[in-house]
Amino acid sequence: MGVNAKIKLIAKEELKNDVLKFTCLTPEIAKIAMPGQFIELRVSKTFEPFLRRPISIYNVDKENNMIEFIVQIKGRGTKFLSQTEVGEELDVVGPLGNGTFDIKNCKNIAIIGGGIGIFPLYELAKNSLSQANVNIYLGFRNKQYVMLEEEFTKVSTKLTITTDDGTYGKNGYAIDYLKSDFDDLQIDGIFACGPLPMLQKVKEFAESKKVYCQLSLEQRMACAIGACMGCSVKLNLGDSNIAYARVCKDGPVFEAEVVDI
């Protein structure tokens, strides 16, 4: 379980309309955070709203004791959060999640993300670049939603941007370009986060190629410590027994072959 900490907001940047990047000073979390983990954040100074919000860690700067996270302002909780001023403190618990990204001994990895699901993939790419060729595929609805292209370029061997309508980058879906590159790039590991339909296609493709694959799942969470079971996902154990895992505690990253999505 993570630590309960007060973290100081030292920078806030608008990336797109209603998308904000928060940079926070937090030695306690920065020194132990791993790719794929998240924080639970109290979005206001009161208990209204009562539940904390789970937010993926985008970037960790261990040298300077900082973490960054990105939030799409959508709903009452994130609206409260957006009003936090630089210099103020945020109440968080983290880093959380025992299921984290691990590229093992892979040498040519594919990282694929869709929409706001790209956020937890940056730290993975940054940490992997010294060990493997990092081929990144980011899919967006249209040009209006494209973000972080420059940042992901710096942590990739090859970056492919796609939009559903072709208004920016390549026309179509990110998974299709991964499929077309797979053999030529000798991909030996796939790592994904994004909408469920995209993850289902990634899982299906990885299984067809018998390639190592991890998925970061997005589920609504309440407690974030595994007690309420509200974020449970069904496991595929290959027998008649039914088992479930908690995305907050056992995940959020799972090997694709294990989860039934």
PADREN-488071 format. One record per residue (C-alpha): residue in one letter; z negated, x negated, y. Coordinates in nm, 4 decimals, padded with zeros to 6 digits, always signed. Layout:
! PADREN-488071
('a',(Z,X,Y))
...
This chain:
! PADREN-488071
('m',(+00.0000,+00.0000,+00.0000))
('g',(+00.0765,-00.1184,+00.3513))
('v',(-00.1641,-00.1872,+00.6324))
('n',(-00.2616,+00.0561,+00.9056))
('a',(-00.1719,-00.1207,+01.2283))
('k',(-00.1223,-00.0693,+01.5985))
('i',(+00.2136,-00.2186,+01.6862))
('k',(+00.3249,-00.2907,+02.0413))
('l',(+00.6636,-00.1662,+02.1587))
('i',(+00.8274,-00.4583,+02.3402))
('a',(+01.1844,-00.3266,+02.3725))
('k',(+01.3722,+00.0012,+02.3406))
('e',(+01.7514,+00.0206,+02.3408))
('e',(+01.9892,+00.3156,+02.3223))
('l',(+02.2643,+00.2338,+02.0716))
('k',(+02.4395,+00.5686,+02.0907))
('n',(+02.3565,+00.9068,+02.2320))
('d',(+02.0305,+01.0077,+02.0629))
('v',(+02.0064,+00.6828,+01.8616))
('l',(+01.7367,+00.4370,+01.9729))
('k',(+01.6400,+00.0921,+01.8497))
('f',(+01.2708,+00.0009,+01.8780))
('t',(+01.1509,-00.3608,+01.8728))
('c',(+00.7812,-00.4004,+01.7987))
('l',(+00.5324,-00.6854,+01.7780))
('t',(+00.3389,-00.6647,+01.4515))
('p',(+00.2316,-00.9836,+01.2703))
('e',(+00.0612,-00.7829,+00.9947))
('i',(+00.3816,-00.6064,+00.8885))
('a',(+00.6429,-00.8671,+00.9778))
('k',(+00.4952,-01.1350,+00.7556))
('i',(+00.5088,-00.9246,+00.4368))
('a',(+00.7974,-00.6773,+00.4857))
('m',(+01.0808,-00.6896,+00.2314))
('p',(+01.4372,-00.5510,+00.2442))
('g',(+01.4396,-00.1799,+00.1685))
('q',(+01.0827,-00.1035,+00.2753))
('f',(+00.9811,+00.1461,+00.5421))
('i',(+00.6961,+00.2396,+00.7725))
('e',(+00.5107,+00.5673,+00.8277))
('l',(+00.4780,+00.6248,+01.1982))
('r',(+00.2659,+00.8606,+01.4032))
('v',(+00.5123,+00.9879,+01.6604))
('s',(+00.2644,+01.0934,+01.9283))
('k',(-00.0805,+00.9948,+02.0527))
('t',(-00.2265,+01.3134,+01.9077))
('f',(-00.2126,+01.4783,+01.5667))
('e',(+00.0664,+01.7082,+01.6839))
('p',(+00.2865,+01.6932,+01.4859))
('f',(+00.0404,+01.6205,+01.2075))
('l',(+00.2595,+01.4363,+00.9576))
('r',(+00.3782,+01.0821,+01.0139))
('r',(+00.7501,+01.0111,+00.9982))
('p',(+00.8992,+00.7692,+00.7412))
('i',(+01.1353,+00.5232,+00.9102))
('s',(+01.3331,+00.2439,+00.7462))
('i',(+01.2819,-00.1104,+00.8674))
('y',(+01.6100,-00.2339,+01.0145))
('n',(+01.5286,-00.5966,+01.0934))
('v',(+01.2375,-00.8347,+01.0389))
('d',(+01.1788,-01.1445,+01.2519))
('k',(+00.9010,-01.3253,+01.0680))
('e',(+00.9085,-01.6248,+01.3023))
('n',(+00.8340,-01.4104,+01.6065))
('n',(+00.6210,-01.1476,+01.4257))
('m',(+00.8559,-00.8627,+01.5104))
('i',(+01.0189,-00.5732,+01.3314))
('e',(+01.2926,-00.3399,+01.4487))
('f',(+01.3654,+00.0146,+01.3423))
('i',(+01.6325,+00.2596,+01.4497))
('v',(+01.5814,+00.6315,+01.4930))
('q',(+01.8194,+00.9198,+01.5408))
('i',(+01.6488,+01.1579,+01.7828))
('k',(+01.6698,+01.4839,+01.5954))
('g',(+01.3824,+01.7271,+01.5954))
('r',(+01.0405,+01.7533,+01.7544))
('g',(+00.8832,+01.4446,+01.5968))
('t',(+01.1521,+01.1967,+01.6923))
('k',(+01.1709,+01.3537,+02.0380))
('f',(+00.8038,+01.2648,+02.0873))
('l',(+00.8742,+00.9135,+01.9625))
('s',(+01.1628,+00.8662,+02.2052))
('q',(+00.9223,+00.9153,+02.4950))
('t',(+00.7165,+00.6080,+02.4000))
('e',(+00.7338,+00.3506,+02.6790))
('v',(+00.7691,-00.0258,+02.6433))
('g',(+00.4206,-00.1791,+02.6403))
('e',(+00.2611,+00.1133,+02.4587))
('e',(+00.1271,+00.0954,+02.1048))
('l',(+00.2399,+00.2911,+01.8014))
('d',(+00.0185,+00.3827,+01.5061))
('v',(+00.1925,+00.2900,+01.1809))
('v',(+00.1259,+00.2319,+00.8130))
('g',(+00.3469,-00.0207,+00.6411))
('p',(+00.5358,-00.1777,+00.4950))
('l',(+00.5618,+00.0882,+00.2252))
('g',(+00.7667,+00.1152,-00.0913))
('n',(+00.7403,-00.0840,-00.4130))
('g',(+01.1077,-00.0453,-00.4974))
('t',(+01.2931,-00.2987,-00.2825))
('f',(+01.6383,-00.4548,-00.2784))
('d',(+01.6840,-00.7497,-00.5131))
('i',(+02.0261,-00.9107,-00.5548))
('k',(+01.8959,-01.1212,-00.8454))
('n',(+02.1573,-01.3864,-00.9256))
('c',(+02.4568,-01.2011,-00.7843))
('k',(+02.7106,-01.4156,-00.6005))
('n',(+02.9572,-01.1561,-00.4682))
('i',(+02.7780,-00.8442,-00.3544))
('a',(+02.9009,-00.5224,-00.1967))
('i',(+02.6754,-00.3414,+00.0479))
('i',(+02.7843,+00.0123,+00.1274))
('g',(+02.6283,+00.2472,+00.3796))
('g',(+02.7066,+00.5820,+00.5337))
('g',(+02.5947,+00.7161,+00.8714))
('i',(+02.2307,+00.6478,+00.9531))
('g',(+02.1930,+00.5167,+00.5981))
('i',(+02.3243,+00.1828,+00.7223))
('f',(+01.9945,+00.0963,+00.8932))
('p',(+01.7943,-00.0394,+00.5945))
('l',(+02.0953,-00.2421,+00.4777))
('y',(+02.0953,-00.4925,+00.7634))
('e',(+01.7864,-00.6815,+00.6472))
('l',(+01.9297,-00.6958,+00.2955))
('a',(+02.2573,-00.8421,+00.4219))
('k',(+02.0834,-01.0937,+00.6466))
('n',(+01.8612,-01.2202,+00.3655))
('s',(+02.1464,-01.2361,+00.1125))
('l',(+02.4026,-01.4316,+00.3131))
('s',(+02.2620,-01.7716,+00.2150))
('q',(+02.2862,-01.6854,-00.1549))
('a',(+02.5986,-01.4740,-00.1947))
('n',(+02.9224,-01.3545,-00.0424))
('v',(+02.8238,-01.0366,+00.1394))
('n',(+03.0976,-00.7738,+00.1572))
('i',(+02.9883,-00.4789,+00.3694))
('y',(+03.1428,-00.1317,+00.3825))
('l',(+03.0157,+00.1061,+00.6508))
('g',(+03.1395,+00.4640,+00.6722))
('f',(+03.1087,+00.6997,+00.9688))
('r',(+03.2244,+01.0508,+01.0522))
('n',(+03.4376,+00.9410,+01.3478))
('k',(+03.4603,+00.6823,+01.6268))
('q',(+03.1761,+00.8461,+01.8185))
('y',(+02.9290,+00.7601,+01.5413))
('v',(+03.0277,+00.3964,+01.4806))
('m',(+02.7474,+00.1532,+01.5646))
('l',(+02.6088,-00.1937,+01.4906))
('e',(+02.9513,-00.3404,+01.4130))
('e',(+02.8765,-00.6686,+01.5893))
('e',(+02.5366,-00.7010,+01.4227))
('f',(+02.6722,-00.6427,+01.0716))
('t',(+02.9647,-00.8777,+01.1341))
('k',(+02.7152,-01.1615,+01.1826))
('v',(+02.5504,-01.1018,+00.8447))
('s',(+02.8634,-01.0463,+00.6355))
('t',(+03.1353,-01.2448,+00.4680))
('k',(+03.3646,-00.9464,+00.5113))
('l',(+03.3028,-00.6222,+00.7008))
('t',(+03.4997,-00.3007,+00.6550))
('i',(+03.4432,-00.0074,+00.8911))
('t',(+03.5801,+00.3333,+00.7948))
('t',(+03.5873,+00.6734,+00.9620))
('d',(+03.6526,+01.0026,+00.7885))
('d',(+03.9215,+01.0970,+01.0406))
('g',(+04.0692,+00.7524,+01.1042))
('t',(+03.9684,+00.7382,+01.4712))
('y',(+03.8205,+00.3896,+01.4228))
('g',(+03.8599,+00.1200,+01.1621))
('k',(+04.0178,+00.2234,+00.8349))
('n',(+04.0956,+00.5855,+00.7586))
('g',(+03.8957,+00.7443,+00.4781))
('y',(+03.5759,+00.6769,+00.2891))
('a',(+03.3960,+00.3460,+00.2481))
('i',(+03.3701,+00.3855,-00.1297))
('d',(+03.7500,+00.3939,-00.1624))
('y',(+03.7865,+00.0544,+00.0054))
('l',(+03.5116,-00.0895,-00.2110))
('k',(+03.6996,+00.0326,-00.5166))
('s',(+04.0241,-00.1285,-00.4026))
('d',(+03.8502,-00.4616,-00.3304))
('f',(+03.6277,-00.4681,-00.6361))
('d',(+03.8367,-00.6789,-00.8732))
('d',(+03.9813,-00.9180,-00.6149))
('l',(+03.6366,-00.9946,-00.4708))
('q',(+03.4775,-01.0202,-00.8164))
('i',(+03.1898,-00.7963,-00.7108))
('d',(+02.8857,-00.8434,-00.9348))
('g',(+02.6337,-00.6269,-00.7490))
('i',(+02.6462,-00.3085,-00.5401))
('f',(+02.3739,-00.1948,-00.2982))
('a',(+02.3932,+00.1384,-00.1181))
('c',(+02.2184,+00.3778,+00.1167))
('g',(+02.3560,+00.6940,+00.2697))
('p',(+02.4214,+01.0634,+00.2106))
('l',(+02.3675,+01.1919,-00.1419))
('p',(+02.7383,+01.2643,-00.2127))
('m',(+02.8200,+00.9022,-00.1262))
('l',(+02.5412,+00.7689,-00.3481))
('q',(+02.6619,+00.9849,-00.6357))
('k',(+03.0100,+00.8348,-00.6040))
('v',(+02.8699,+00.4822,-00.5837))
('k',(+02.6569,+00.5406,-00.8933))
('e',(+02.9533,+00.6827,-01.0853))
('f',(+03.1751,+00.3892,-00.9889))
('a',(+02.9109,+00.1280,-01.0713))
('e',(+02.8565,+00.2818,-01.4131))
('s',(+03.2315,+00.2855,-01.4804))
('k',(+03.2454,-00.0867,-01.4000))
('k',(+02.9154,-00.1667,-01.5732))
('v',(+02.8001,-00.3551,-01.2647))
('y',(+02.4441,-00.3984,-01.1385))
('c',(+02.3711,-00.1403,-00.8682))
('q',(+02.0742,-00.0381,-00.6545))
('l',(+02.0470,+00.2765,-00.4430))
('s',(+01.8101,+00.3410,-00.1538))
('l',(+01.7243,+00.7109,-00.1635))
('e',(+01.6467,+00.9318,+00.1336))
('q',(+01.3938,+01.2077,+00.0662))
('r',(+01.1608,+01.4139,+00.2807))
('m',(+00.8111,+01.2662,+00.2596))
('a',(+00.4652,+01.3921,+00.3477))
('c',(+00.1954,+01.1494,+00.2338))
('a',(+00.4165,+00.8406,+00.1678))
('i',(+00.1564,+00.7016,-00.0756))
('g',(+00.2615,+00.8874,-00.3894))
('a',(-00.0119,+01.1501,-00.3907))
('c',(+00.1694,+01.4710,-00.2981))
('m',(+00.4768,+01.4223,-00.5226))
('g',(+00.6901,+01.5892,-00.2562))
('c',(+00.9569,+01.3198,-00.2684))
('s',(+00.9988,+01.3065,-00.6453))
('v',(+01.3349,+01.2290,-00.8024))
('k',(+01.4318,+01.2862,-01.1645))
('l',(+01.4772,+00.9821,-01.3851))
('n',(+01.7445,+00.9324,-01.6480))
('l',(+01.5662,+00.7681,-01.9399))
('g',(+01.8310,+00.8331,-02.2013))
('d',(+01.6182,+01.0647,-02.4153))
('s',(+01.4955,+01.4228,-02.4097))
('n',(+01.1795,+01.3441,-02.2149))
('i',(+01.1703,+01.4477,-01.8503))
('a',(+01.0199,+01.2010,-01.6062))
('y',(+01.0048,+01.1725,-01.2308))
('a',(+00.9504,+00.8910,-00.9833))
('r',(+00.8179,+00.9087,-00.6301))
('v',(+01.0653,+00.7804,-00.3736))
('c',(+00.7855,+00.6735,-00.1383))
('k',(+00.5798,+00.4838,-00.3960))
('d',(+00.8172,+00.3840,-00.6763))
('g',(+01.1189,+00.3503,-00.4464))
('p',(+01.2820,+00.3967,-00.2107))
('v',(+01.5187,+00.1554,-00.3876))
('f',(+01.6041,+00.2253,-00.7517))
('e',(+01.8479,+00.0852,-01.0021))
('a',(+02.1335,+00.3339,-01.0099))
('e',(+02.1312,+00.3823,-01.3861))
('v',(+01.7692,+00.4977,-01.3792))
('v',(+01.7869,+00.7839,-01.1282))
('d',(+01.9423,+01.1231,-01.1979))
('i',(+02.1148,+01.2221,-00.8738))
